[in-house]
Amino acid sequence: QEQLMESGGGLVQAGGSLTLSCAASGMFLGIITMAWYRQAPGKERELVASINSGSITTYSHSVRGRFAISRDNAKNTLYLQMYSLKPEDTAVYFCNTGRGSIPWGQGTQVTVSS
């Protein structure tokens, strides 16, 4: 059964950094496009970063230059390094395929205080 488990969220001051992890089981991350999504209170879930099987990355305009998505195939784990965090980055962060085809996990809460 394909499962994804996010971790690494927390409370951080504006300007700080966090690194999120997404451990996969029942699937191999290295051969498909994977992505990080986030959902802020009262807003729809949005895709913030993706990485394809060739390690080509894409970012939403709001995080480009501040976030970095990467993947460790040996650990079958996806990462999101977040720098220069802003209060508007506050959200629950999820990982999934680029199409959101895996059952969604609980995500990991990121709270950025001003």
N, CA, C and O atoms as a GROMACS GRO file, in nm:
protein
  456
    1GLN      N    1   0.085  -0.119   0.000
    1GLN     CA    2   0.000   0.000   0.000
    1GLN      C    3   0.089   0.124   0.000
    1GLN      O    4   0.182   0.135   0.080
    2GLU      N    5   0.059   0.215  -0.089
    2GLU     CA    6   0.138   0.338  -0.099
    2GLU      C    7   0.102   0.433   0.015
    2GLU      O    8  -0.015   0.464   0.038
    3GLN      N    9   0.205   0.478   0.086
    3GLN     CA   10   0.183   0.571   0.195
    3GLN      C   11   0.292   0.676   0.197
    3GLN      O   12   0.406   0.650   0.161
    4LEU      N   13   0.255   0.796   0.240
    4LEU     CA   14   0.347   0.907   0.254
    4LEU      C   15   0.332   0.965   0.394
    4LEU      O   16   0.221   0.981   0.443
    5MET      N   17   0.444   0.996   0.458
    5MET     CA   18   0.438   1.052   0.592
    5MET      C   19   0.527   1.176   0.599
    5MET      O   20   0.648   1.169   0.582
    6GLU      N   21   0.463   1.289   0.625
    6GLU     CA   22   0.533   1.416   0.633
    6GLU      C   23   0.579   1.444   0.776
    6GLU      O   24   0.514   1.402   0.872
    7SER      N   25   0.691   1.513   0.789
    7SER     CA   26   0.741   1.552   0.920
    7SER      C   27   0.831   1.674   0.906
    7SER      O   28   0.869   1.712   0.795
    8GLY      N   29   0.865   1.733   1.019
    8GLY     CA   30   0.961   1.843   1.020
    8GLY      C   31   0.902   1.981   1.039
    8GLY      O   32   0.976   2.079   1.047
    9GLY      N   33   0.770   1.990   1.046
    9GLY     CA   34   0.709   2.120   1.065
    9GLY      C   35   0.733   2.173   1.205
    9GLY      O   36   0.789   2.104   1.290
   10GLY      N   37   0.689   2.296   1.228
   10GLY     CA   38   0.705   2.355   1.360
   10GLY      C   39   0.675   2.503   1.357
   10GLY      O   40   0.625   2.557   1.259
   11LEU      N   41   0.708   2.568   1.468
   11LEU     CA   42   0.690   2.712   1.483
   11LEU      C   43   0.825   2.779   1.463
   11LEU      O   44   0.924   2.741   1.525
   12VAL      N   45   0.828   2.879   1.378
   12VAL     CA   46   0.953   2.949   1.348
   12VAL      C   47   0.923   3.097   1.330
   12VAL      O   48   0.814   3.134   1.286
   13GLN      N   49   1.019   3.180   1.363
   13GLN     CA   50   1.002   3.323   1.342
   13GLN      C   51   1.024   3.359   1.196
   13GLN      O   52   1.094   3.289   1.123
   14ALA      N   53   0.964   3.468   1.156
   14ALA     CA   54   0.983   3.516   1.019
   14ALA      C   55   1.133   3.533   0.992
   14ALA      O   56   1.209   3.583   1.075
   15GLY      N   57   1.172   3.488   0.874
   15GLY     CA   58   1.313   3.491   0.836
   15GLY      C   59   1.386   3.364   0.867
   15GLY      O   60   1.501   3.345   0.825
   16GLY      N   61   1.322   3.275   0.941
   16GLY     CA   62   1.385   3.149   0.979
   16GLY      C   63   1.375   3.043   0.871
   16GLY      O   64   1.327   3.068   0.760
   17SER      N   65   1.422   2.924   0.906
   17SER     CA   66   1.428   2.814   0.810
   17SER      C   67   1.373   2.686   0.872
   17SER      O   68   1.375   2.668   0.994
   18LEU      N   69   1.324   2.600   0.786
   18LEU     CA   70   1.279   2.466   0.826
   18LEU      C   71   1.305   2.372   0.710
   18LEU      O   72   1.308   2.413   0.594
   19THR      N   73   1.323   2.245   0.743
   19THR     CA   74   1.332   2.142   0.639
   19THR      C   75   1.227   2.036   0.667
   19THR      O   76   1.224   1.975   0.774
   20LEU      N   77   1.141   2.015   0.569
   20LEU     CA   78   1.037   1.914   0.579
   20LEU      C   79   1.084   1.785   0.512
   20LEU      O   80   1.161   1.788   0.416
   21SER      N   81   1.036   1.673   0.564
   21SER     CA   82   1.067   1.542   0.507
   21SER      C   83   0.938   1.468   0.475
   21SER      O   84   0.836   1.489   0.539
   22CYS      N   85   0.946   1.383   0.375
   22CYS     CA   86   0.832   1.300   0.334
   22CYS      C   87   0.885   1.161   0.307
   22CYS      O   88   0.952   1.137   0.206
   23ALA      N   89   0.855   1.069   0.396
   23ALA     CA   90   0.900   0.931   0.382
   23ALA      C   91   0.794   0.850   0.310
   23ALA      O   92   0.676   0.854   0.344
   24ALA      N   93   0.837   0.776   0.210
   24ALA     CA   94   0.744   0.698   0.130
   24ALA      C   95   0.758   0.550   0.157
   24ALA      O   96   0.868   0.500   0.183
   25SER      N   97   0.647   0.480   0.152
   25SER     CA   98   0.648   0.334   0.162
   25SER      C   99   0.552   0.278   0.057
   25SER      O  100   0.451   0.341   0.023
   26GLY      N  101   0.584   0.160   0.008
   26GLY     CA  102   0.498   0.099  -0.093
   26GLY      C  103   0.511   0.160  -0.231
   26GLY      O  104   0.433   0.128  -0.321
   27MET      N  105   0.608   0.246  -0.249
   27MET     CA  106   0.630   0.312  -0.376
   27MET      C  107   0.772   0.366  -0.380
   27MET      O  108   0.835   0.385  -0.275
   28PHE      N  109   0.824   0.391  -0.501
   28PHE     CA  110   0.957   0.446  -0.515
   28PHE      C  111   0.946   0.587  -0.571
   28PHE      O  112   0.897   0.608  -0.682
   29LEU      N  113   0.995   0.684  -0.492
   29LEU     CA  114   0.981   0.824  -0.530
   29LEU      C  115   1.061   0.861  -0.654
   29LEU      O  116   1.025   0.955  -0.725
   30GLY      N  117   1.167   0.788  -0.680
   30GLY     CA  118   1.263   0.832  -0.780
   30GLY      C  119   1.216   0.825  -0.924
   30GLY      O  120   1.279   0.883  -1.012
   31ILE      N  121   1.107   0.754  -0.950
   31ILE     CA  122   1.066   0.733  -1.088
   31ILE      C  123   0.942   0.813  -1.127
   31ILE      O  124   0.893   0.800  -1.239
   32ILE      N  125   0.892   0.894  -1.036
   32ILE     CA  126   0.770   0.970  -1.064
   32ILE      C  127   0.790   1.115  -1.022
   32ILE      O  128   0.880   1.146  -0.945
   33THR      N  129   0.705   1.201  -1.071
   33THR     CA  130   0.706   1.340  -1.027
   33THR      C  131   0.641   1.349  -0.889
   33THR      O  132   0.529   1.304  -0.867
   34MET      N  133   0.715   1.407  -0.797
   34MET     CA  134   0.666   1.428  -0.661
   34MET      C  135   0.654   1.577  -0.633
   34MET      O  136   0.720   1.659  -0.697
   35ALA      N  137   0.571   1.610  -0.538
   35ALA     CA  138   0.545   1.752  -0.513
   35ALA      C  139   0.515   1.777  -0.367
   35ALA      O  140   0.473   1.687  -0.293
   36TRP      N  141   0.536   1.899  -0.328
   36TRP     CA  142   0.491   1.951  -0.198
   36TRP      C  143   0.373   2.045  -0.224
   36TRP      O  144   0.373   2.125  -0.318
   37TYR      N  145   0.275   2.032  -0.138
   37TYR     CA  146   0.157   2.116  -0.143
   37TYR      C  147   0.141   2.181  -0.006
   37TYR      O  148   0.202   2.138   0.092
   38ARG      N  149   0.059   2.284   0.001
   38ARG     CA  150   0.026   2.343   0.130
   38ARG      C  151  -0.117   2.394   0.128
   38ARG      O  152  -0.172   2.429   0.024
   39GLN      N  153  -0.175   2.396   0.247
   39GLN     CA  154  -0.311   2.445   0.262
   39GLN      C  155  -0.316   2.534   0.384
   39GLN      O  156  -0.296   2.488   0.496
   40ALA      N  157  -0.344   2.660   0.362
   40ALA     CA  158  -0.359   2.756   0.470
   40ALA      C  159  -0.504   2.757   0.514
   40ALA      O  160  -0.592   2.719   0.438
   41PRO      N  161  -0.531   2.801   0.636
   41PRO     CA  162  -0.669   2.805   0.685
   41PRO      C  163  -0.760   2.884   0.593
   41PRO      O  164  -0.729   2.998   0.557
   42GLY      N  165  -0.871   2.824   0.556
   42GLY     CA  166  -0.968   2.891   0.472
   42GLY      C  167  -0.932   2.901   0.326
   42GLY      O  168  -1.002   2.965   0.249
   43LYS      N  169  -0.822   2.837   0.288
   43LYS     CA  170  -0.778   2.842   0.149
   43LYS      C  171  -0.770   2.702   0.089
   43LYS      O  172  -0.766   2.603   0.162
   44GLU      N  173  -0.767   2.697  -0.044
   44GLU     CA  174  -0.753   2.569  -0.112
   44GLU      C  175  -0.608   2.522  -0.107
   44GLU      O  176  -0.515   2.601  -0.092
   45ARG      N  177  -0.592   2.392  -0.120
   45ARG     CA  178  -0.458   2.336  -0.126
   45ARG      C  179  -0.389   2.382  -0.253
   45ARG      O  180  -0.450   2.383  -0.360
   46GLU      N  181  -0.262   2.420  -0.243
   46GLU     CA  182  -0.188   2.467  -0.359
   46GLU      C  183  -0.056   2.392  -0.370
   46GLU      O  184   0.004   2.353  -0.270
   47LEU      N  185  -0.012   2.374  -0.494
   47LEU     CA  186   0.117   2.310  -0.519
   47LEU      C  187   0.225   2.416  -0.508
   47LEU      O  188   0.215   2.523  -0.569
   48VAL      N  189   0.330   2.388  -0.429
   48VAL     CA  190   0.436   2.487  -0.411
   48VAL      C  191   0.566   2.446  -0.479
   48VAL      O  192   0.645   2.533  -0.516
   49ALA      N  193   0.590   2.316  -0.494
   49ALA     CA  194   0.716   2.273  -0.556
   49ALA      C  195   0.701   2.131  -0.608
   49ALA      O  196   0.628   2.050  -0.550
   50SER      N  197   0.770   2.101  -0.717
   50SER     CA  198   0.768   1.965  -0.770
   50SER      C  199   0.905   1.927  -0.822
   50SER      O  200   0.988   2.014  -0.853
   51ILE      N  201   0.928   1.798  -0.831
   51ILE     CA  202   1.054   1.746  -0.886
   51ILE      C  203   1.019   1.622  -0.968
   51ILE      O  204   0.949   1.533  -0.920
   52ASN      N  205   1.070   1.617  -1.091
   52ASN     CA  206   1.036   1.502  -1.174
   52ASN      C  207   1.145   1.395  -1.168
   52ASN      O  208   1.244   1.411  -1.096
   53SER      N  209   1.128   1.290  -1.242
   53SER     CA  210   1.222   1.178  -1.235
   53SER      C  211   1.362   1.217  -1.282
   53SER      O  212   1.460   1.152  -1.247
   54GLY      N  213   1.369   1.324  -1.361
   54GLY     CA  214   1.499   1.374  -1.406
   54GLY      C  215   1.555   1.483  -1.317
   54GLY      O  216   1.652   1.549  -1.353
   55SER      N  217   1.493   1.501  -1.202
   55SER     CA  218   1.533   1.602  -1.102
   55SER      C  219   1.514   1.744  -1.149
   55SER      O  220   1.578   1.836  -1.098
   56ILE      N  221   1.427   1.764  -1.246
   56ILE     CA  222   1.388   1.899  -1.285
   56ILE      C  223   1.288   1.949  -1.184
   56ILE      O  224   1.190   1.881  -1.152
   57THR      N  225   1.311   2.070  -1.133
   57THR     CA  226   1.226   2.124  -1.027
   57THR      C  227   1.145   2.243  -1.078
   57THR      O  228   1.188   2.316  -1.167
   58THR      N  229   1.028   2.261  -1.019
   58THR     CA  230   0.945   2.378  -1.046
   58THR      C  231   0.894   2.432  -0.914
   58THR      O  232   0.880   2.358  -0.817
   59TYR      N  233   0.867   2.560  -0.911
   59TYR     CA  234   0.821   2.626  -0.789
   59TYR      C  235   0.710   2.724  -0.821
   59TYR      O  236   0.705   2.783  -0.930
   60SER      N  237   0.622   2.741  -0.724
   60SER     CA  238   0.523   2.846  -0.739
   60SER      C  239   0.592   2.981  -0.726
   60SER      O  240   0.700   2.992  -0.668
   61HIS      N  241   0.528   3.082  -0.778
   61HIS     CA  242   0.587   3.216  -0.775
   61HIS      C  243   0.611   3.261  -0.632
   61HIS      O  244   0.709   3.332  -0.604
   62SER      N  245   0.524   3.222  -0.541
   62SER     CA  246   0.531   3.272  -0.404
   62SER      C  247   0.650   3.216  -0.326
   62SER      O  248   0.689   3.275  -0.225
   63VAL      N  249   0.707   3.104  -0.370
   63VAL     CA  250   0.817   3.043  -0.293
   63VAL      C  251   0.946   3.035  -0.372
   63VAL      O  252   1.050   2.998  -0.317
   64ARG      N  253   0.941   3.070  -0.500
   64ARG     CA  254   1.061   3.057  -0.584
   64ARG      C  255   1.174   3.142  -0.526
   64ARG      O  256   1.155   3.259  -0.493
   65GLY      N  257   1.292   3.080  -0.515
   65GLY     CA  258   1.408   3.150  -0.460
   65GLY      C  259   1.421   3.134  -0.309
   65GLY      O  260   1.525   3.168  -0.252
   66ARG      N  261   1.318   3.083  -0.244
   66ARG     CA  262   1.322   3.065  -0.098
   66ARG      C  263   1.311   2.919  -0.057
   66ARG      O  264   1.363   2.880   0.047
   67PHE      N  265   1.245   2.838  -0.138
   67PHE     CA  266   1.226   2.695  -0.108
   67PHE      C  267   1.307   2.611  -0.206
   67PHE      O  268   1.331   2.652  -0.320
   68ALA      N  269   1.348   2.493  -0.161
   68ALA     CA  270   1.421   2.401  -0.248
   68ALA      C  271   1.370   2.259  -0.224
   68ALA      O  272   1.374   2.208  -0.112
   69ILE      N  273   1.322   2.196  -0.331
   69ILE     CA  274   1.275   2.058  -0.322
   69ILE      C  275   1.387   1.965  -0.367
   69ILE      O  276   1.460   1.994  -0.461
   70SER      N  277   1.398   1.853  -0.297
   70SER     CA  278   1.501   1.755  -0.334
   70SER      C  279   1.453   1.616  -0.295
   70SER      O  280   1.351   1.599  -0.229
   71ARG      N  281   1.530   1.518  -0.337
   71ARG     CA  282   1.489   1.379  -0.316
   71ARG      C  283   1.613   1.295  -0.291
   71ARG      O  284   1.715   1.311  -0.357
   72ASP      N  285   1.603   1.204  -0.194
   72ASP     CA  286   1.709   1.107  -0.168
   72ASP      C  287   1.655   0.970  -0.204
   72ASP      O  288   1.579   0.910  -0.129
   73ASN      N  289   1.695   0.922  -0.320
   73ASN     CA  290   1.640   0.794  -0.367
   73ASN      C  291   1.679   0.678  -0.275
   73ASN      O  292   1.601   0.584  -0.257
   74ALA      N  293   1.798   0.683  -0.219
   74ALA     CA  294   1.842   0.574  -0.130
   74ALA      C  295   1.755   0.564  -0.006
   74ALA      O  296   1.730   0.455   0.046
   75LYS      N  297   1.709   0.680   0.042
   75LYS     CA  298   1.623   0.682   0.161
   75LYS      C  299   1.476   0.684   0.123
   75LYS      O  300   1.388   0.679   0.209
   76ASN      N  301   1.450   0.692  -0.008
   76ASN     CA  302   1.311   0.702  -0.056
   76ASN      C  303   1.235   0.813   0.015
   76ASN      O  304   1.122   0.795   0.061
   77THR      N  305   1.299   0.928   0.023
   77THR     CA  306   1.246   1.041   0.099
   77THR      C  307   1.254   1.169   0.016
   77THR      O  308   1.351   1.194  -0.055
   78LEU      N  309   1.150   1.248   0.028
   78LEU     CA  310   1.140   1.378  -0.038
   78LEU      C  311   1.160   1.486   0.066
   78LEU      O  312   1.118   1.471   0.181
   79TYR      N  313   1.226   1.595   0.027
   79TYR     CA  314   1.254   1.704   0.121
   79TYR      C  315   1.204   1.837   0.065
   79TYR      O  316   1.190   1.855  -0.056
   80LEU      N  317   1.180   1.930   0.157
   80LEU     CA  318   1.153   2.067   0.119
   80LEU      C  319   1.229   2.156   0.217
   80LEU      O  320   1.194   2.167   0.334
   81GLN      N  321   1.333   2.219   0.166
   81GLN     CA  322   1.408   2.315   0.247
   81GLN      C  323   1.343   2.451   0.227
   81GLN      O  324   1.322   2.497   0.115
   82MET      N  325   1.312   2.515   0.339
   82MET     CA  326   1.242   2.643   0.334
   82MET      C  327   1.327   2.748   0.406
   82MET      O  328   1.363   2.730   0.522
   83TYR      N  329   1.357   2.854   0.337
   83TYR     CA  330   1.438   2.964   0.389
   83TYR      C  331   1.358   3.093   0.385
   83TYR      O  332   1.256   3.104   0.317
   84SER      N  333   1.406   3.190   0.460
   84SER     CA  334   1.343   3.324   0.460
   84SER      C  335   1.192   3.312   0.474
   84SER      O  336   1.116   3.373   0.398
   85LEU      N  337   1.149   3.234   0.570
   85LEU     CA  338   1.006   3.209   0.586
   85LEU      C  339   0.931   3.336   0.622
   85LEU      O  340   0.981   3.424   0.692
   86LYS      N  341   0.807   3.342   0.572
   86LYS     CA  342   0.719   3.457   0.593
   86LYS      C  343   0.593   3.410   0.663
   86LYS      O  344   0.557   3.292   0.653
   87PRO      N  345   0.524   3.499   0.734
   87PRO     CA  346   0.398   3.459   0.798
   87PRO      C  347   0.300   3.397   0.698
   87PRO      O  348   0.223   3.308   0.735
   88GLU      N  349   0.300   3.444   0.575
   88GLU     CA  350   0.208   3.388   0.474
   88GLU      C  351   0.245   3.247   0.430
   88GLU      O  352   0.171   3.185   0.354
   89ASP      N  353   0.358   3.195   0.475
   89ASP     CA  354   0.393   3.056   0.450
   89ASP      C  355   0.326   2.961   0.550
   89ASP      O  356   0.334   2.839   0.536
   90THR      N  357   0.260   3.017   0.650
   90THR     CA  358   0.192   2.936   0.749
   90THR      C  359   0.085   2.851   0.683
   90THR      O  360  -0.003   2.903   0.614
   91ALA      N  361   0.093   2.720   0.704
   91ALA     CA  362   0.001   2.626   0.639
   91ALA      C  363   0.034   2.485   0.686
   91ALA      O  364   0.135   2.461   0.751
   92VAL      N  365  -0.054   2.393   0.651
   92VAL     CA  366  -0.022   2.251   0.663
   92VAL      C  367   0.040   2.208   0.530
   92VAL      O  368  -0.017   2.232   0.424
   93TYR      N  369   0.155   2.146   0.538
   93TYR     CA  370   0.229   2.105   0.419
   93TYR      C  371   0.213   1.955   0.398
   93TYR      O  372   0.225   1.875   0.491
   94PHE      N  373   0.187   1.919   0.273
   94PHE     CA  374   0.167   1.780   0.233
   94PHE      C  375   0.261   1.744   0.120
   94PHE      O  376   0.301   1.830   0.041
   95CYS      N  377   0.296   1.617   0.111
   95CYS     CA  378   0.365   1.568  -0.007
   95CYS      C  379   0.272   1.472  -0.080
   95CYS      O  380   0.184   1.411  -0.019
   96ASN      N  381   0.291   1.460  -0.208
   96ASN     CA  382   0.212   1.369  -0.290
   96ASN      C  383   0.276   1.363  -0.427
   96ASN      O  384   0.375   1.431  -0.453
   97THR      N  385   0.220   1.283  -0.514
   97THR     CA  386   0.268   1.284  -0.651
   97THR      C  387   0.227   1.416  -0.716
   97THR      O  388   0.150   1.493  -0.661
   98GLY      N  389   0.281   1.440  -0.834
   98GLY     CA  390   0.246   1.563  -0.905
   98GLY      C  391   0.098   1.571  -0.940
   98GLY      O  392   0.045   1.679  -0.965
   99ARG      N  393   0.032   1.458  -0.940
   99ARG     CA  394  -0.112   1.454  -0.970
   99ARG      C  395  -0.196   1.435  -0.845
   99ARG      O  396  -0.318   1.426  -0.852
  100GLY      N  397  -0.130   1.428  -0.730
  100GLY     CA  398  -0.205   1.408  -0.607
  100GLY      C  399  -0.276   1.275  -0.605
  100GLY      O  400  -0.391   1.266  -0.560
  101SER      N  401  -0.211   1.171  -0.652
  101SER     CA  402  -0.278   1.043  -0.674
  101SER      C  403  -0.269   0.947  -0.555
  101SER      O  404  -0.331   0.841  -0.556
  102ILE      N  405  -0.192   0.984  -0.455
  102ILE     CA  406  -0.179   0.899  -0.336
  102ILE      C  407  -0.274   0.951  -0.229
  102ILE      O  408  -0.294   1.072  -0.219
  103PRO      N  409  -0.334   0.863  -0.149
  103PRO     CA  410  -0.420   0.914  -0.039
  103PRO      C  411  -0.343   1.015   0.045
  103PRO      O  412  -0.229   0.990   0.084
  104TRP      N  413  -0.404   1.127   0.072
  104TRP     CA  414  -0.337   1.235   0.143
  104TRP      C  415  -0.312   1.196   0.288
  104TRP      O  416  -0.397   1.137   0.354
  105GLY      N  417  -0.192   1.230   0.336
  105GLY     CA  418  -0.159   1.208   0.476
  105GLY      C  419  -0.210   1.324   0.559
  105GLY      O  420  -0.288   1.407   0.511
  106GLN      N  421  -0.166   1.330   0.683
  106GLN     CA  422  -0.210   1.437   0.772
  106GLN      C  423  -0.132   1.565   0.753
  106GLN      O  424  -0.172   1.671   0.800
  107GLY      N  425  -0.019   1.555   0.684
  107GLY     CA  426   0.062   1.674   0.663
  107GLY      C  427   0.140   1.713   0.787
  107GLY      O  428   0.134   1.646   0.890
  108THR      N  429   0.214   1.822   0.774
  108THR     CA  430   0.291   1.874   0.886
  108THR      C  431   0.269   2.024   0.894
  108THR      O  432   0.279   2.095   0.794
  109GLN      N  433   0.239   2.072   1.013
  109GLN     CA  434   0.203   2.213   1.032
  109GLN      C  435   0.329   2.300   1.036
  109GLN      O  436   0.424   2.271   1.109
  110VAL      N  437   0.328   2.406   0.957
  110VAL     CA  438   0.432   2.508   0.962
  110VAL      C  439   0.367   2.638   1.002
  110VAL      O  440   0.274   2.686   0.936
  111THR      N  441   0.416   2.696   1.110
  111THR     CA  442   0.364   2.823   1.158
  111THR      C  443   0.478   2.924   1.165
  111THR      O  444   0.579   2.900   1.232
  112VAL      N  445   0.462   3.036   1.095
  112VAL     CA  446   0.565   3.139   1.092
  112VAL      C  447   0.511   3.262   1.163
  112VAL      O  448   0.411   3.321   1.121
  113SER      N  449   0.577   3.299   1.271
  113SER     CA  450   0.533   3.414   1.348
  113SER      C  451   0.604   3.540   1.300
  113SER      O  452   0.718   3.536   1.255
  114SER      N  453   0.533   3.650   1.310
  114SER     CA  454   0.590   3.778   1.263
  114SER      C  455   0.670   3.846   1.373
  114SER      O  456   0.725   3.954   1.352
   0.00000   0.00000   0.00000
